[in-house]
Amino acid sequence: MNSSVFEKENILISKEPISDKKDLFKYISRNAKHLNYVLSEQECFDGLMERESQQTTGFQDGFAIPHCKNDTVITPKMFYVKTKPIPWDSLDGKDITDSFVLLIPEKGAEEHLKILAKIARSLIDAGYRDNLKKSKTESEIFELISNKLEV
């Protein structure tokens, strides 16, 4: 995976109140625009909401993989976001606290699938999920993700 897809600045440990998916997607979109990963904060938000409306991106044990694939995305990027528990229609019915967020240009389907596959494979490992959950700093998280996903 291209090293510029995931950088330490792409780790967001939210201190602000995020009470639902909409708040989370606004938070992600605002940060994506701030980092110049997207042309439009609103289009990024709309892309995340649209994808979520098709099928839940909530998996199990508090993890979700929301993604936005549209023309507002300048180059493929991945965020890792930690929040207080957020209600989500996840596969196991549990709230979400940890999200891998993919931002993919409309023409980046191949990259999108590669990144998704790597994340999905890594989340099969219960020990890895536990370590991510327990990690408290950007450095710990960055090391765990970079080593596992080779980002």
C-alpha positions in Angstrom: 0.0 0.0 0.0 1.2 3.5 -0.9 2.9 5.0 2.2 1.1 8.3 1.7 -2.3 6.6 2.2 -1.9 6.6 6.0 0.2 9.0 8.0 0.3 9.8 11.7 -1.8 13.0 11.1 -4.5 10.7 9.8 -5.1 9.3 13.4 -7.9 11.2 15.0 -8.6 10.6 18.7 -11.8 12.6 19.2 -12.1 14.9 22.3 -15.3 16.4 21.0 -18.7 15.0 21.6 -19.7 12.7 18.7 -23.1 11.2 19.4 -24.0 9.5 16.1 -22.8 8.5 12.6 -23.7 12.0 11.3 -21.4 13.7 13.8 -18.6 11.3 13.1 -18.9 11.8 9.3 -18.9 15.6 9.8 -15.8 15.3 12.0 -14.0 13.1 9.4 -15.1 15.4 6.5 -13.9 18.5 8.4 -10.5 16.9 9.0 -10.2 15.6 5.4 -10.8 19.1 4.1 -8.4 20.7 6.6 -5.7 18.2 5.4 -6.6 18.9 1.7 -7.5 15.3 1.1 -10.9 16.4 -0.4 -12.1 19.3 -2.5 -15.4 19.6 -0.6 -16.2 18.9 3.0 -19.9 18.6 2.1 -19.3 16.2 -0.7 -17.1 14.0 1.5 -19.8 14.0 4.2 -22.5 13.1 1.5 -20.3 10.3 0.2 -19.9 8.8 3.6 -23.6 9.0 4.3 -24.5 7.6 0.9 -22.2 4.6 1.3 -23.6 4.0 4.8 -27.2 4.1 3.5 -26.4 1.2 1.1 -25.2 -1.2 3.8 -23.8 -0.9 7.3 -20.0 -0.4 7.6 -20.1 -1.5 11.2 -18.4 -4.8 11.8 -17.9 -6.3 15.2 -16.3 -5.5 18.5 -16.7 -1.8 18.1 -15.0 -1.5 14.6 -16.4 0.2 11.5 -15.0 0.8 8.1 -16.9 3.8 6.6 -15.8 5.0 3.3 -16.3 7.7 0.7 -15.6 7.0 -2.9 -16.3 10.0 -5.1 -14.8 12.8 -7.2 -14.2 15.1 -4.2 -11.4 12.8 -3.0 -8.1 14.0 -4.3 -5.9 11.0 -3.5 -6.6 7.7 -1.6 -6.3 8.2 2.1 -7.1 6.3 5.3 -8.0 7.7 8.7 -8.1 5.9 12.0 -10.6 7.4 14.4 -11.2 6.7 18.1 -14.4 8.0 19.7 -16.6 7.4 22.7 -19.2 4.7 21.8 -21.4 5.6 18.9 -24.7 3.8 18.2 -24.4 1.9 14.9 -26.3 -0.8 13.1 -23.2 -3.0 13.2 -23.2 -6.7 12.4 -23.0 -7.6 16.1 -25.3 -4.8 17.2 -22.6 -3.1 19.4 -21.7 0.5 19.4 -18.6 1.7 17.4 -15.5 3.2 19.0 -12.8 2.6 16.4 -13.1 3.3 12.7 -10.9 2.8 9.7 -12.1 5.4 7.3 -11.3 5.2 3.6 -11.4 8.2 1.2 -11.1 7.0 -2.4 -11.2 8.9 -5.6 -14.1 7.8 -8.0 -11.5 6.1 -10.2 -9.7 4.4 -7.4 -11.7 1.1 -7.2 -8.7 -1.2 -7.3 -6.9 0.7 -4.5 -10.1 0.8 -2.5 -10.5 -3.0 -2.6 -6.9 -3.6 -1.7 -7.1 -1.4 1.4 -10.5 -2.9 2.4 -9.2 -6.4 2.1 -6.1 -5.6 4.2 -8.2 -4.0 7.0 -10.8 -6.9 6.9 -8.0 -9.5 7.2 -6.4 -7.6 10.1 -9.6 -7.4 12.0 -10.1 -11.1 12.0 -7.2 -11.2 14.6 -8.8 -10.8 18.1 -5.4 -9.9 19.6 -4.9 -7.2 17.0 -8.4 -5.8 17.7 -7.6 -5.7 21.4 -4.3 -4.0 20.9 -5.9 -1.3 18.8 -8.7 -0.8 21.4 -6.2 -0.5 24.2 -3.8 1.9 22.4 -4.1 5.5 23.6 -1.6 7.5 21.6 -1.2 8.3 17.9 2.3 6.7 18.0 1.0 3.4 19.3 -1.9 3.3 16.8 0.4 4.3 13.9 2.9 1.6 14.7 0.1 -1.1 15.1 -1.5 -0.1 11.8 1.6 0.5 9.8 3.2 -2.8 10.8 0.0 -4.8 10.2 -1.2 -3.2 7.0 2.1 -2.1 5.6 0.8 1.4 5.0 
